[in-house]
């Protein structure tokens, strides 16, 4: 019996060692491996706007084919998500379909990060309805009135006697903020208009297109690059006296389509090395690919 | 000697491991609670109580009314239970009391498979199949409604309700059934008047656990309820979109700046949800203990 006691002491030591070894073993080589990986292939993290994600992916793929020593990983999640990741230092480039908010800039500066902004392409927001809906034109004022709940029946804007079901992206989407500020509030800074509480907030572009396709009552909006052939786009006029314009690359570039916006990439501080090389490529050669993805290139 | 030593060693190691795991579970729950309180409590100081209990949830513009979210969760969960309770209890009665042995062998594993379907798959089915069906058959403006969410949640709560209710029926002694039949009651009368009432508290536990499952469900609800933070008042609220607490946390947590009022508000919702779940589980546990005290019967 006595001989058991020392064994218990040994055992505790053994358990402790078993637990401790893998931890110590993990910590050191990973840091070294990370260092090594950085030396051979450079990786760029690119995260943010769901509007931009397809374009960013196409850019990344084309760039990686030409530069085998660079690895670019692109993820979506929304502009806010990307900017938050850039502020927290978990991504190199944040994609955003809106400008950074002042509080985001100050949060970044509190973290010692001074974000740099690059306009990488232009986007138009299309107002979409079900193809069976006879309405084909709306003024900005009408769209605003519908989304704030002042107009709730299609009859009031020249359609059939049906209730209007409002669709929107989630509030973490840059498209949402842009649409609120420039369409619902008609660009008026002092306006306090908000989305009607009856607005359905869909978690993805796919959610919006599914519902628009199925339901003749719906009115939705989404990036021009995401409008599929089974949704009908509405021609938009700035006001009653202006021409009604359908969104397209041409009408966005010449400024006649009223709901269009720049798309941004943000870096933490002035970019250098591979990140700078990549951004230069995006702003130069990369522009040739923009049209094919439903966006509008910079000039 | 060596042999006993080895047994002693391994036994000690296993015992220590199990003890550590057991205590760490308790520790994790406590840590989660502390974290939740630390992140969530500030909202009750940062925003006016009238704002937090208001009717408008619009966090990007400083409106943190949690009422529509709480009512939305309550509406969807209660409707789901009202749908799932009769179905679940009837299925349990069928599997336990009526079905022949071979059918029971087939049904039980199938019910377990039902529990294993990922909620995002159900959500997708709900979005593409159930929602259009709800819209066209009921003639409502959109199929993304509280009712659609409740249908999916009922489906998800069913496996829990069925298996717990079945266990409760199983615990009713054979003598009760024999006595019922011997008194001249039919098979149905025995089931309905003797066996089911005897298992009443177990069935209540089943409902409570199903409700706990339903109120915490996120993905499926997020995809089919439309997520409109409107107050679900009036009779038509069933067939209008709602927004639940879980869906709000899930969709908005990704965008918030850490430490902002919105961030605290989301954790505040987490606290409300946590308290509700604890209450439901406590009620379930109470009925379960009561059952044990009374030897499985009431």
Interface residues (C-beta under 8 A of the other chain):
Chain A: X3 X4 X7 X8 X11 X15 X77 X78 X80 X81 X84 X87 X103 X104 X107 X162 X163 X164 X165 X170 X171 X172 X177 X194 X197 X198 X199 X200 X201 X202 X203 X207 X210 X211 X214 X215 X217 X218
Chain B: X1 X5 X8 X9 X12 X13 X16 X56 X58 X59 X60 X61 X68 X127 X128 X131 X132 X135 X141 X142 X143 X144 X222 X223 X226 X227 X228 X229 X230 X231 X240 X241 X243 X251 X252 X254 X255 X256 X257 X258 X260
